[in-house]
Amino acid sequence: MRDRSDVLFHGSDLYAVLQGHEQKVQATVDQIPEAQFRSNTDEQVLSHVVSEMTVEPLVIFEDRMQMKQEEGTIDVSQWRERNPFGDRGPINVASIRVTVTLPFAGDAGLWKCKPSTWGGTLPHGSPSSGSGGGVLTLMVELPADSDPNDFKRRVDEQIKAIRDNVGYQKSQIDQFNAQLPSRAQAAVAKRRTRLGKAADVLKVLNIPLAPKPGAPDVSQLPIKRKMVVPLAPPATGEKSYQIDDAIYEHILGVIRHEGATFEATRETYINLGEEDLRNIMLAHLNGHYEGDAKGEAFRGAGKTDVTIERENRAAFVAECKLWKGDKQMAAAIDQLLGYLTWRDGKTALVLFNKEVAGFAEIQAKVPELVKAHPRFVSALAAGKAGEWRFRFKSKDDDGRFVTVHVFLFNLFVTKDRR
C-alpha cells in the first residue's frame, strides 16, 4: 500500500475544521479575564477576538520557486510499461530526481485540509514551516532515459493542483473570516449580559467582595492585526508617536520566525538578493498589520527597506543588508539612523550572511562593531541567540535616543549544494 503521508489536501475536512474553529469564538471571549473584559469597550474586545480567530489562508509564491536536480535509482517493477510481464521486483534503474521548493505563507495546517470543492488528483509535497508560513517541497523522480518533457508535465500538474486547491480553500476561508465579526459580536454581547446579571446578584446580596490575590493588572488587550498607538503618559500630557513594547516585540518575532525559516531551508533562499528577502518578510508583516508594512518608503534622508506606519506615525523602521564585511556595519547603522524622523524610536537592522563559512566569527564581531559606532550609547538585553539590542543617539539630536535590534541570519551554503 502506498504511503499517503505526503498527500496534500487530504486528512481533515476543511468545513469541519472551520466549524470547530467557529465554536471556539465564545470560549475565546469567555477566557478574557473579567477585569480586563470590563475595562475594554466592545470594539476593542471585538478587534482582539477577530484578530485571534482569523484563519490565514495559504498563499504560494510561484515566482520564487527553486529547483534542484540529482541522480539516483528508482524501482520500476510496478510500472507496466517498464515491466510488462509483471516480474517481481525490485527492478532498479538509474533515475533523475527533481526537487522543487515553493515558498508559502499562511496556516501550514491547511495543507492537510480538504476543501469542499476539489479536483480528482491530489498533489504530493512536504511542508516545512512555522506559524506564519514556510516552504513546500515537491519531488518528481523518473528513469534517467525519460523524455525531459515528462518532468515538466509532472511538475506542472503538481503546481496546478496545488494552485487550484489553495484557491478552493481560500473561498471557504474568506467566507468564514467575513462572518467572524458578527459571531464575535454575539459572543461579546452574551458575556456582557451574563456579567450584568452577576452584578445584579451582587447588588441584591450587598456583601463586599474580597480582593483576589494576584489579580491581573487591567490593560489594553493585545490586538494582533492592528497597530495600537499607546496613550500619552499622564505626567506630561505629551502625545507619544512610538509603538508600545508589546507591538515592537511582536514585529521582531515575525522577523525572527522568517529568518529561522530562511536558515532551515537555506538552499531555497541562497540565490535571493536583499530585495527578495525583504519582500518575503514584508509579505508576512503585512499579514499581521493589514498592509501597513512598506518597502522602499521615503523616510528622513532616504528610502527604508521596511516601515510600518499608521496615521503618519512611524511604528517601525528596519534595514535589510547582506553581510559584506566589517566596514559595512557602520555604514548600515548610518543609513538606518538617517531614515529616522523625530517620531521614530524603535528599529531593526537585519543582516544575512550568504558568503562566509565562519558564521561564529561574524557573530563574535557584531557587538564590537556596533559599539564602535560614534552614536552608540549602550547595549541592552536582547534575550535571543544571534540577536543584539542597542541604544543609539539620534543622528542629529543628542537628546533623543533610538533602539536598534540587530538580527544576524546564516544563509551560507557550500557551492556543491547550490
BELRA-V597878 format. One record per pair of residues at least 24 apart in sequence whose ideal C-beta (glycine too) atoms are under 6 Angstrom apart, sorted by sequence separation. I is the first residue (numbers start at 1). J is the second residue. D is the distance in Angstrom with one decimal. If there is no record, write none. Layout:
i = (I,I)
j = (J,J)
d = (D,D)
//
This chain:
i = (28,222,72,258,70,106,278,317,25,105,323,69,104,314,254,313,314,317,318,319,320,321,322,323,68,254,103,104,318,322,67,101,102,254,65,66,123,304,101,302,65,301,302,100,123,300,64,123,300,99,121,299,300,329,333,300,60,61,98,278,366,326,330,60,97,119,58,59,95,274,59,58,95,96,274,57,95,56,93,94,56,117,359,58,98,115,115,349,357,115,338,345,346,347,348,349,350,351,352,353,354,337,110,352,353,225,251,74,241,243,227,227,17,248,14,12,14,11,12,13,14,15,241,8,242,10,9,60,58,10,9,57,7,8,57,7,8,6,55,6,54,132,53,130,134,50,135,50,135,50,49,128,46,46,270,269,45,270,266,42,263,267,262,263,266,259,270,262,259,267,132,252,9,14,18,25,29,25,29,26,25,29,101,51,48,51,51,48,47,44,105,39,47,105,40,36,33,35,66)
j = (52,246,97,284,97,133,305,344,53,133,351,98,133,343,284,343,344,347,348,349,350,351,352,353,99,285,135,136,350,354,100,135,136,288,100,101,158,339,137,338,102,338,339,138,161,338,103,162,339,139,161,339,340,369,373,341,102,103,140,320,408,369,373,104,141,164,104,105,141,320,106,106,143,144,322,106,144,106,143,144,107,168,410,110,151,168,169,404,412,172,395,402,403,404,405,406,407,408,409,410,411,395,169,411,412,290,316,141,313,315,310,315,113,346,113,112,114,112,113,114,115,116,343,111,345,114,114,166,166,122,122,170,122,123,173,124,125,124,173,126,177,257,180,257,261,180,265,181,268,184,184,265,184,185,411,411,188,413,411,188,409,413,409,410,413,407,418,411,409,417,284,405,165,172,176,183,187,184,188,187,187,191,268,223,221,224,225,223,223,221,283,218,226,284,221,218,216,218,268)
d = (5.9,5.9,4.9,5.6,5.3,6.0,5.1,5.3,5.9,3.8,5.3,5.4,5.4,5.0,5.6,5.7,4.4,4.7,4.1,5.4,4.6,5.5,5.3,4.3,4.6,5.7,5.4,5.6,6.0,6.0,5.2,5.1,4.5,6.0,5.9,4.9,4.6,4.7,5.4,5.9,5.2,4.0,5.8,4.4,4.1,5.7,5.0,5.1,4.5,5.2,5.7,4.3,5.3,4.1,5.2,5.4,5.8,4.5,4.8,4.5,5.9,5.9,5.6,4.9,4.4,5.7,5.8,4.5,5.3,5.4,5.4,4.0,5.6,5.2,5.5,5.3,5.7,4.5,5.1,4.3,4.7,4.5,4.6,5.1,5.6,3.8,4.6,5.8,6.0,5.8,5.8,5.6,5.1,5.2,4.6,4.8,4.7,4.8,5.3,5.1,4.8,4.2,5.9,5.4,5.7,5.9,5.2,5.5,4.5,4.6,4.4,5.4,5.5,4.7,4.2,5.8,6.0,4.0,5.0,5.6,5.0,5.6,4.2,5.3,4.6,6.0,5.2,6.0,4.8,5.4,5.6,4.4,5.3,5.0,4.4,5.8,5.3,4.7,5.1,5.6,5.4,5.5,5.8,5.2,5.3,5.2,4.7,5.6,5.3,5.4,4.4,6.0,5.4,5.9,5.9,5.7,5.3,4.6,5.0,5.4,5.7,5.7,5.8,5.8,5.0,5.9,5.8,5.9,4.0,5.9,5.0,5.7,4.6,5.7,4.8,5.0,4.2,5.6,5.7,4.4,5.1,5.4,4.3,5.4,4.1,4.1,4.0,5.2,5.0,5.9,5.7,4.4,5.9,6.0,5.6,5.9,5.3,5.2,5.1)
//
